[in-house]
Amino acid sequence: MYSDGIFPTVNQTAHQSVLQAKGLRKVYGSRVAVDGIGFSFEEGEFIGFLGPNGAGKTTTIKMLTGLVKPTGGEITYFGKDFFANPRFAKRIIGAVPQQNNLDRDLTAYENLKLHAILYGMDRSGMSEKIGEMLTFAGLTNYRDMQVKTFSGGTMRRLVIARALLHEPGILFLDEPTVGLDPQIRRSIWEFIVKVNNLRNTTIILTTHYIEEAERLCRRVLIINDGKIIAEGRPDEMKKEIGQYVLEIYMEEGINERFFESREDAVIALRDSRYPCKVREVTLEDVFLKITGRRINV
């Protein structure tokens, strides 16, 4: 696939750690952006970093992709130190930033071709590879159209396709649907799930959208003030505090009570002298239970 032949072969085994971080830390002056976090991800996992804006999600992604140098800590890909083997690591990762940093005057095909050249892909099969990716991303009809004519959702799809062109084993998505309307957001979700399921690509997603993390991620790390404060499968994390929540609307604010069953929550609702509502527990409730504040505040 690569003309320079420097992309090493990785002998992957079941449950092998594709990415591991230990004591990862980033300090800007007196501000601690990421405070000694650690984690390990396996091949094919779909991981979510969930937390409010400014929690340290984007800084973490920038360190993992080499855009920002950590103040301290270790990062390894398939057991290889990232900083000692940067070319190896950057061949096996793809990154989608928050912004659509495409060349707006180029066509979809030309944007992908530029990426392929920069990654040293074999020119003899480059056109075919780009065509395959445009088809996979559902962008065949946009092949020869300038990016500046695209909608926000179509641009986002092309940015993801570009990150996948060199066939990375790990894909980083930093707030991939921010600013998109709900319908377009769901189409992007479908595309991301397709990447994970059909290509067995390990996906690492940062988001502050609760529904996005719950719908897409098999495992979630909740970050607040640069620290990982909770980790686990979304359904298991929610079960730890209850299945249903009763919101009681009082003069001083909303009081919340958690229950294992809807029936128990409804009984409590009937006994309340305040307006109430019963709903299912979300990951935001988990965050609120731990920190005392909501993610979107």
VEXKOLKE-760137 format. One line per 10 residues: their letters; for each residue z, y, x of C-alpha. Coordinates in nm, 3 decimals, always signed. Layout:
! VEXKOLKE-760137
A> Z,Y,X ~ ...
//
This chain:
! VEXKOLKE-760137
MYSDGIFPTV> +0.000,+0.000,+0.000 ~ +0.079,+0.241,+0.283 ~ -0.182,+0.315,+0.547 ~ +0.067,+0.361,+0.831 ~ +0.236,+0.029,+0.771 ~ +0.587,+0.171,+0.815 ~ +0.723,+0.067,+0.476 ~ +0.962,-0.218,+0.562 ~ +0.994,-0.534,+0.359 ~ +1.327,-0.569,+0.182
NQTAHQSVLQ> +1.454,-0.918,+0.107 ~ +1.615,-0.862,-0.230 ~ +1.857,-1.116,-0.374 ~ +2.029,-1.135,-0.710 ~ +2.309,-0.882,-0.753 ~ +2.221,-0.710,-0.427 ~ +2.348,-0.356,-0.388 ~ +2.046,-0.128,-0.368 ~ +2.255,+0.187,-0.327 ~ +2.611,+0.239,-0.216
AKGLRKVYGS> +2.809,+0.556,-0.155 ~ +3.155,+0.586,-0.004 ~ +3.371,+0.898,+0.013 ~ +3.077,+1.123,-0.070 ~ +3.181,+1.485,-0.041 ~ +3.013,+1.827,-0.050 ~ +3.187,+2.159,+0.010 ~ +3.032,+2.505,-0.025 ~ +3.267,+2.753,+0.141 ~ +3.595,+2.717,-0.048
RVAVDGIGFS> +3.437,+2.537,-0.343 ~ +3.442,+2.158,-0.356 ~ +3.128,+2.052,-0.546 ~ +3.168,+1.674,-0.493 ~ +3.509,+1.538,-0.401 ~ +3.499,+1.201,-0.223 ~ +3.323,+0.990,-0.485 ~ +3.200,+0.633,-0.438 ~ +2.989,+0.379,-0.629 ~ +2.756,+0.081,-0.590
FEEGEFIGFL> +2.439,+0.011,-0.792 ~ +2.242,-0.311,-0.824 ~ +1.871,-0.376,-0.866 ~ +1.739,-0.303,-1.215 ~ +2.050,-0.119,-1.336 ~ +2.029,+0.190,-1.558 ~ +2.310,+0.422,-1.450 ~ +2.414,+0.751,-1.604 ~ +2.606,+1.037,-1.446 ~ +2.754,+1.215,-1.745
GPNGAGKTTT> +2.945,+1.541,-1.733 ~ +2.938,+1.913,-1.814 ~ +2.723,+2.164,-1.628 ~ +2.871,+2.232,-1.286 ~ +3.051,+1.897,-1.269 ~ +2.869,+1.788,-0.951 ~ +2.592,+1.572,-1.096 ~ +2.294,+1.754,-0.944 ~ +2.468,+1.800,-0.608 ~ +2.528,+1.425,-0.597
IKMLTGLVKP> +2.160,+1.352,-0.665 ~ +2.054,+1.601,-0.398 ~ +2.273,+1.426,-0.141 ~ +2.146,+1.082,-0.240 ~ +1.784,+1.195,-0.203 ~ +1.831,+1.385,+0.122 ~ +1.784,+1.736,-0.017 ~ +2.141,+1.834,+0.070 ~ +2.346,+1.711,+0.365 ~ +2.689,+1.576,+0.265
TGGEITYFGK> +3.001,+1.732,+0.412 ~ +3.135,+1.381,+0.448 ~ +3.091,+1.022,+0.336 ~ +2.836,+0.739,+0.365 ~ +2.514,+0.652,+0.179 ~ +2.336,+0.318,+0.227 ~ +2.018,+0.176,+0.076 ~ +1.995,-0.203,+0.085 ~ +2.269,-0.198,+0.347 ~ +2.087,+0.050,+0.572
DFFANPRFAK> +2.250,+0.382,+0.656 ~ +2.051,+0.662,+0.489 ~ +2.085,+0.912,+0.771 ~ +1.997,+0.662,+1.042 ~ +1.697,+0.531,+0.844 ~ +1.567,+0.827,+0.640 ~ +1.201,+0.714,+0.632 ~ +1.301,+0.373,+0.500 ~ +1.517,+0.526,+0.227 ~ +1.265,+0.786,+0.118
RIIGAVPQQN> +0.994,+0.522,+0.080 ~ +1.197,+0.331,-0.175 ~ +1.322,+0.622,-0.386 ~ +1.150,+0.851,-0.634 ~ +1.301,+1.174,-0.760 ~ +1.243,+1.382,-1.072 ~ +1.402,+1.729,-1.043 ~ +1.519,+1.943,-1.332 ~ +1.219,+2.173,-1.301 ~ +0.856,+2.075,-1.359
NLDRDLTAYE> +0.749,+2.151,-1.002 ~ +0.384,+2.057,-1.049 ~ +0.088,+2.259,-0.922 ~ -0.015,+2.417,-1.251 ~ -0.367,+2.503,-1.131 ~ -0.445,+2.140,-1.045 ~ -0.533,+1.864,-1.289 ~ -0.308,+1.568,-1.363 ~ -0.524,+1.351,-1.135 ~ -0.515,+1.607,-0.854
NLKLHAILYG> -0.137,+1.640,-0.870 ~ -0.099,+1.264,-0.835 ~ -0.356,+1.250,-0.555 ~ -0.168,+1.515,-0.358 ~ +0.151,+1.311,-0.392 ~ -0.030,+0.995,-0.281 ~ -0.164,+1.170,+0.030 ~ +0.180,+1.304,+0.120 ~ +0.324,+0.953,+0.093 ~ +0.051,+0.810,+0.316
MDRSGMSEKI> -0.083,+0.573,+0.053 ~ -0.395,+0.372,+0.132 ~ -0.691,+0.593,+0.043 ~ -0.917,+0.298,-0.038 ~ -0.710,+0.204,-0.343 ~ -0.572,+0.549,-0.421 ~ -0.801,+0.635,-0.712 ~ -0.738,+0.301,-0.882 ~ -0.362,+0.337,-0.835 ~ -0.364,+0.685,-0.986
GEMLTFAGLT> -0.568,+0.561,-1.282 ~ -0.320,+0.279,-1.340 ~ -0.028,+0.523,-1.335 ~ -0.199,+0.763,-1.576 ~ -0.252,+0.471,-1.814 ~ +0.108,+0.350,-1.774 ~ +0.236,+0.702,-1.849 ~ +0.004,+0.749,-2.147 ~ -0.177,+1.036,-1.975 ~ -0.532,+0.902,-1.947
NYRDMQVKTF> -0.669,+1.172,-2.179 ~ -0.510,+1.441,-1.959 ~ -0.663,+1.313,-1.635 ~ -0.896,+1.608,-1.572 ~ -0.704,+1.880,-1.753 ~ -0.519,+2.155,-1.568 ~ -0.142,+2.120,-1.585 ~ -0.100,+2.478,-1.707 ~ -0.253,+2.369,-2.039 ~ +0.009,+2.094,-2.092
SGGTMRRLVI> +0.305,+2.100,-2.326 ~ +0.654,+2.075,-2.177 ~ +0.682,+1.708,-2.272 ~ +0.344,+1.619,-2.119 ~ +0.439,+1.799,-1.796 ~ +0.765,+1.605,-1.786 ~ +0.583,+1.277,-1.829 ~ +0.351,+1.366,-1.540 ~ +0.646,+1.458,-1.315 ~ +0.797,+1.114,-1.381
ARALLHEPGI> +0.459,+0.944,-1.325 ~ +0.426,+1.126,-0.993 ~ +0.769,+1.001,-0.882 ~ +0.663,+0.644,-0.967 ~ +0.323,+0.650,-0.798 ~ +0.441,+0.509,-0.464 ~ +0.626,+0.231,-0.650 ~ +0.987,+0.317,-0.566 ~ +1.262,+0.067,-0.632 ~ +1.504,+0.345,-0.730
LFLDEPTVGL> +1.424,+0.641,-0.954 ~ +1.646,+0.949,-0.977 ~ +1.619,+1.156,-1.295 ~ +1.803,+1.489,-1.290 ~ +1.839,+1.618,-1.649 ~ +1.488,+1.490,-1.737 ~ +1.487,+1.611,-2.099 ~ +1.666,+1.944,-2.069 ~ +1.497,+2.211,-2.280 ~ +1.280,+1.966,-2.474
DPQIRRSIWE> +1.289,+1.937,-2.852 ~ +1.439,+1.617,-3.003 ~ +1.105,+1.449,-3.083 ~ +0.964,+1.499,-2.732 ~ +1.299,+1.397,-2.583 ~ +1.280,+1.063,-2.761 ~ +0.926,+0.999,-2.634 ~ +1.050,+1.061,-2.280 ~ +1.336,+0.817,-2.346 ~ +1.086,+0.550,-2.448
FIVKVNNLRN> +0.888,+0.606,-2.129 ~ +1.199,+0.585,-1.910 ~ +1.312,+0.262,-2.077 ~ +0.963,+0.121,-2.024 ~ +0.991,+0.197,-1.651 ~ +1.328,+0.025,-1.630 ~ +1.229,-0.283,-1.831 ~ +0.873,-0.348,-1.713 ~ +0.912,-0.248,-1.347 ~ +1.278,-0.348,-1.301
TTIILTTHYI> +1.328,-0.006,-1.142 ~ +1.687,+0.098,-1.080 ~ +1.728,+0.427,-1.267 ~ +1.996,+0.685,-1.194 ~ +2.013,+0.954,-1.461 ~ +2.216,+1.275,-1.470 ~ +2.270,+1.432,-1.810 ~ +2.512,+1.634,-2.018 ~ +2.358,+1.502,-2.341 ~ +2.599,+1.249,-2.494
EEAERLCRRV> +2.335,+1.074,-2.705 ~ +2.104,+1.039,-2.403 ~ +2.369,+0.857,-2.199 ~ +2.470,+0.633,-2.489 ~ +2.114,+0.538,-2.582 ~ +1.974,+0.478,-2.234 ~ +2.243,+0.380,-1.987 ~ +2.396,+0.037,-1.939 ~ +2.669,+0.187,-1.721 ~ +2.805,+0.539,-1.716
LIINDGKIIA> +3.001,+0.736,-1.458 ~ +3.175,+1.039,-1.609 ~ +3.207,+1.326,-1.361 ~ +3.431,+1.630,-1.389 ~ +3.515,+1.887,-1.121 ~ +3.335,+1.682,-0.856 ~ +3.528,+1.361,-0.924 ~ +3.442,+1.040,-1.109 ~ +3.710,+1.023,-1.378 ~ +3.586,+0.717,-1.569
EGRPDEMKKE> +3.328,+0.441,-1.528 ~ +3.201,+0.150,-1.735 ~ +2.967,+0.033,-2.010 ~ +2.943,+0.293,-2.289 ~ +3.052,+0.053,-2.564 ~ +3.350,-0.072,-2.363 ~ +3.462,+0.280,-2.269 ~ +3.457,+0.383,-2.635 ~ +3.647,+0.073,-2.748 ~ +3.935,+0.168,-2.521
IGQYVLEIYM> +4.019,+0.463,-2.745 ~ +3.904,+0.320,-3.080 ~ +3.594,+0.258,-3.289 ~ +3.627,+0.548,-3.534 ~ +3.771,+0.897,-3.525 ~ +3.916,+1.102,-3.808 ~ +3.852,+1.473,-3.760 ~ +4.113,+1.682,-3.940 ~ +4.016,+2.048,-3.985 ~ +4.335,+2.251,-3.952
EEGINERFFE> +4.387,+2.627,-3.921 ~ +4.473,+2.600,-3.550 ~ +4.174,+2.378,-3.475 ~ +4.038,+2.025,-3.514 ~ +4.288,+1.743,-3.479 ~ +4.148,+1.398,-3.399 ~ +4.299,+1.055,-3.467 ~ +4.141,+0.732,-3.346 ~ +4.125,+0.400,-3.533 ~ +3.999,+0.048,-3.472
SREDAVIALR> +3.837,+0.019,-3.816 ~ +3.663,+0.253,-4.058 ~ +3.892,+0.129,-4.336 ~ +4.205,+0.250,-4.154 ~ +4.041,+0.586,-4.085 ~ +3.943,+0.627,-4.451 ~ +4.298,+0.547,-4.565 ~ +4.432,+0.817,-4.333 ~ +4.167,+1.057,-4.466 ~ +4.286,+1.002,-4.823
DSRYPCKVRE> +4.644,+1.075,-4.723 ~ +4.556,+1.402,-4.548 ~ +4.606,+1.739,-4.717 ~ +4.342,+1.898,-4.491 ~ +3.961,+1.866,-4.501 ~ +3.857,+1.559,-4.298 ~ +3.559,+1.362,-4.173 ~ +3.527,+1.008,-4.039 ~ +3.269,+0.931,-3.770 ~ +3.206,+0.681,-3.492
VTLEDVFLKI> +3.358,+0.740,-3.150 ~ +3.127,+0.885,-2.882 ~ +3.143,+0.915,-2.504 ~ +3.236,+1.279,-2.554 ~ +3.555,+1.159,-2.722 ~ +3.629,+0.953,-2.411 ~ +3.578,+1.265,-2.198 ~ +3.796,+1.473,-2.430 ~ +4.069,+1.209,-2.423 ~ +4.072,+1.214,-2.041
TGRRINV> +4.029,+1.585,-1.971 ~ +4.140,+1.764,-2.286 ~ +3.805,+1.942,-2.325 ~ +3.456,+1.860,-2.450 ~ +3.156,+1.799,-2.224 ~ +2.937,+2.069,-2.377 ~ +3.198,+2.344,-2.353
//
